[in-house]
């Protein structure tokens, strides 16, 4: 960090207003340039430069001297500019008041996708049915399905673990899936 910045920061932290002013004057052009490149609006940039220095000086005590002061300040400025753009782009829509259109007012209805006990129960029953169907398979089919779909093992890993040929693994998985389709088919 340049020696001048180091001295100015120490003075500013001890309450010297001139040191704050000197830091601001020293870094304002670069901060203005960075923010303007992001927001491309002179007036907004001027406001954001002020906001940047306010935030920086409010947290000056947290600045760590092993980093360049200018880099720390640039990051604050860039974040202010990005926050400004995010707020600018957010268009809100009230769910309580009707929306105005060319054809009149439209009530906005938003579906409630929160917890649905019926859907939860159906999912649970489906899982139980699948597990029951898997458990009812003959062992040679059940074990390959469990390794493949519950343990996410590759065909090669299953062949190695069970000490059987790769083609046998593939055939058993195919056969197990066919049996499961029959067992889980709706009546």
C-alpha positions in Angstrom: 0.0 0.0 0.0 1.4 3.4 -0.9 2.8 5.1 2.2 0.6 8.2 1.7 -2.6 6.0 1.9 -1.3 4.3 5.0 -0.7 7.7 6.8 -4.0 9.1 5.7 -5.9 6.0 6.9 -4.2 6.2 10.3 -5.1 9.9 10.6 -8.7 9.3 9.4 -9.1 6.6 12.0 -8.0 8.9 14.7 -10.7 11.4 13.6 -8.9 13.7 11.2 -11.5 15.0 8.8 -8.9 16.4 6.5 -7.4 12.9 6.1 -10.9 11.6 5.0 -11.1 14.4 2.5 -7.6 13.7 1.2 -8.4 10.0 0.7 -11.6 10.8 -1.1 -9.9 13.4 -3.4 -7.1 11.0 -4.1 -9.3 8.1 -5.1 -12.5 9.8 -6.4 -11.5 9.9 -10.1 -10.7 6.1 -10.2 -13.9 5.2 -8.3 -15.9 7.4 -10.6 -14.4 5.7 -13.6 -15.1 2.2 -12.4 -18.7 2.9 -11.4 -19.4 4.8 -14.6 -18.2 1.9 -16.6 -20.8 -0.3 -14.8 -23.9 2.1 -14.6 -23.2 4.4 -17.6 -25.1 7.3 -16.0 -23.3 10.4 -14.9 -25.8 11.4 -12.2 -26.2 7.9 -10.8 -22.4 7.5 -10.8 -21.9 10.7 -8.8 -24.4 9.4 -6.2 -22.8 6.0 -6.1 -19.3 7.5 -5.6 -20.6 9.3 -2.6 -22.3 6.1 -1.3 -19.0 4.2 -1.9 -17.0 6.6 0.2 -19.7 6.7 2.9 -19.6 2.9 3.1 -15.8 2.7 3.0 -15.3 5.3 5.7 -18.0 3.7 7.9 -16.0 0.4 7.8 -12.5 1.9 7.5 -11.6 0.2 10.8 -12.2 -3.2 9.2 -9.8 -2.5 6.3 -6.8 -4.8 6.4 -3.5 -3.2 5.6 -2.0 -6.2 3.8 -4.3 -5.4 0.8 -4.1 -2.3 -1.4 -6.5 0.4 -0.2 -7.4 1.2 -3.7 -8.4 -2.4 -4.5 -10.6 -2.5 -1.3 -12.2 0.8 -2.3 -12.8 -0.4 -5.9 -14.6 -3.5 -4.7 -16.9 -1.4 -2.5 -17.6 0.9 -5.5 -18.3 -2.0 -7.9 -20.6 -3.6 -5.4 -22.5 -0.3 -5.0 -22.9 -0.1 -8.7 -24.0 -3.7 -9.1 -26.6 -3.3 -6.2 -27.8 -0.1 -8.0 -28.4 -2.0 -11.2 -30.1 -4.9 -9.4 -32.5 -2.5 -7.7 -33.2 -0.6 -10.9 -34.1 -3.8 -12.8 -36.5 -5.1 -10.2 -40.1 -4.4 -11.2 -42.5 -5.3 -8.5 -46.1 -6.4 -8.9 -48.5 -6.3 -6.1 -50.5 -9.5 -5.6 -53.1 -7.6 -3.6 -54.2 -5.0 -6.2 -55.5 -5.8 -9.7 -53.1 -5.2 -12.6 -54.1 -2.6 -15.2 -54.2 -3.7 -18.8 -55.7 -2.2 -22.0 -58.8 -4.4 -21.5 -59.3 -3.3 -17.9 -58.2 -4.7 -14.5 -57.1 -8.3 -14.0 -57.0 -10.0 -10.7 -53.8 -12.0 -10.2 -54.1 -15.4 -8.7 -51.0 -17.3 -7.7 -51.2 -21.0 -7.1 -50.2 -22.2 -3.6 -47.4 -24.7 -4.2 -46.6 -25.1 -0.6 -46.8 -28.3 1.3 -49.5 -30.6 -0.1 -50.2 -33.5 2.2 -52.1 -35.5 -0.5 -49.1 -35.2 -2.9 -46.7 -36.1 -0.1 -48.8 -39.2 0.8 -48.9 -40.3 -2.9 -45.1 -39.9 -3.2 -44.6 -41.9 0.0 -46.9 -44.7 -1.2 -45.2 -44.7 -4.6 -41.8 -45.1 -2.8 -43.2 -47.9 -0.6 -44.6 -49.6 -3.7 -41.4 -49.4 -5.6 -39.4 -50.7 -2.6 -41.9 -53.5 -2.1 -41.7 -54.4 -5.8 -37.8 -54.5 -5.6 -37.9 -56.6 -2.4 -40.2 -59.1 -4.1 -37.8 -59.7 -6.9 -35.7 -62.9 -7.0 -32.4 -62.2 -5.2 -30.2 -62.3 -8.4 -32.3 -59.5 -9.9 -32.9 -57.6 -6.7 -29.2 -57.3 -5.9 -28.3 -55.9 -9.4 -31.1 -53.3 -9.2 -30.1 -52.2 -5.8 -26.5 -51.8 -6.8 -27.4 -50.0 -10.0 -30.2 -47.7 -8.8 -29.8 -47.2 -5.1 -26.0 -47.4 -4.9 -25.4 -45.8 -8.3 -22.8 -48.4 -9.3 -21.7 -48.9 -12.9 -22.3 -52.2 -14.7 -18.6 -52.8 -14.5 -18.5 -52.2 -10.7 -21.5 -54.6 -10.2 -19.8 -57.3 -12.3 -16.7 -56.9 -10.2 -18.5 -56.9 -6.9 -20.6 -60.0 -7.8 -17.8 -61.7 -9.7 -20.0 -62.3 -12.7 -19.6 -61.4 -16.4 -20.6 -57.9 -17.6 -23.1 -59.4 -20.0 -24.8 -61.2 -17.2 -25.1 -58.0 -15.2 -26.7 -56.2 -18.2 -29.1 -59.1 -18.8 -30.2 -59.3 -15.1 -30.7 -55.6 -14.9 -32.8 -55.7 -18.1 -34.9 -58.7 -16.7 -35.3 -57.0 -13.3 -36.6 -53.9 -14.9 -39.1 -55.8 -17.0 -40.3 -57.6 -13.8 -40.6 -54.3 -12.0 -42.6 -52.8 -14.9 -45.1 -55.7 -14.6 -45.3 -55.4 -10.8 -45.8 -51.6 -10.8 -48.2 -51.4 -13.8 -51.6 -50.0 -12.7 -54.3 -52.5 -12.6 
